[in-house]
Amino acid sequence: MLKICLELNILFCSWLMVQPIVHGPWPIVHSKAAPTILKPSTMVHGLWTFFLIFALQTLPDLDKELIDQFIVNSLNEDVGDGDHTSLATIPAGTKGKAKLLVKDEGILAGVELAEEIFHIVDPGLKLNIFLNDGAAVKYGDIAFIVEGDAQSILKAERLVLNCMQRMSGIATKTRQVVDILKNTGTKVLDTRKTTPGLRYFEKWAVRIGGGVNHRFGLYDMILIKDNHVDYSGGIKEAIEKAQQYIVSQNKKLAIEIEVRNLDELEQVLQTGGINHILLDNFNFADLRKAVAVIGGRFVTEASGGINIDNIKDYAACGVNFISVGALTHSVKSLDLSLKAVD
């Protein structure tokens, strides 16, 4: 669903950028480089912004192939040629039960992933789930009970706990921010500041906590940052090259650009042809001015120096999104354990 929404948005934006002047009230410069919208219609760009915001907030379908490959690779890393402790001490065929015990307060995440891990380790394992992803939990809660071959339960134990503890920590942090932003109209975005190899699962946890995923990688959006601008020769040059690249490579990619001050913002608005503006390290006064100047024509995002203590003040400036790297790079895992039961 997310992919469909994003593609519809990009198709709509692409259509705008190739329309002759006579087909609309907005003047467009046509050249051998990518076409550039100079003064877009507020109404048309309002629709553009709506589509992109909707797409960003649409939950993607789970990628079972990616999830299962991760599980297999992680088990190979952990188990190797066998769980020799369990093989040595527990007779083959021994049946057992274990409970997932919560020893902390927060938001539970990774239950659905745990279910798939147990299934891949041993399809004969059965789960009785009491608490689902997104549930608020406290010390002493039991999320689920797994039952079946004891050796299989212990083979899956560490991978289940590692994933659930990390994901629950991220979901808990995200929910904290989401609650602060409640009724502001601003949503919290994650970033690419994730653990290598775990990005899919960390971003999954952000969604469970109520946050919104930004791009997953370098491949699904063009995000022109300060270094790109500096290497390209300027804002106008960077945007036009990005537009030309999209046309020449037949890509369906949104374009976001980072600006560091109001002068750079003015250059972006004069150039046009983008979808999303990242207002980086703006003070409150300049951020309010920037949002007013943009006037709803583009999706707005604030970042830089934003934390739990000041995030609501940034939201009050009127941006659509606030990106917070700390959702994934600076979280405390939730304390969970898997305990054998009679």
Secondary structure, DSSP 8 states (H G I E B T S, - for coil): -HHHHHHHHHHHHHHHHH--GGGSSS-EE--SS--EESS--HHHHHHHHHHHHHHHHS-----HHHHHHHHHHHHHHHHTT--HHHHHHS-TT-EEEEEEEE-S-EE---HHHHHHHHHHH-TT-EEEESS-TT-EE-TT-EEEEEEEEHHHHHHHHHHHHHHHHHHHHHHHHHHHHHHHTTTSS-EEE--S---TT-HHHHHHHHHHTT-B---SSTTS-EEE-HHHHHHHTSHHHHHHHHHHHHHHHT----EEEEESSHHHHHHHHHH---SEEEEES--HHHHHHHHHHHTTSSEEEEESS--TTTHHHHHTTT-SEEE-THHHHS-----EEEEEE-
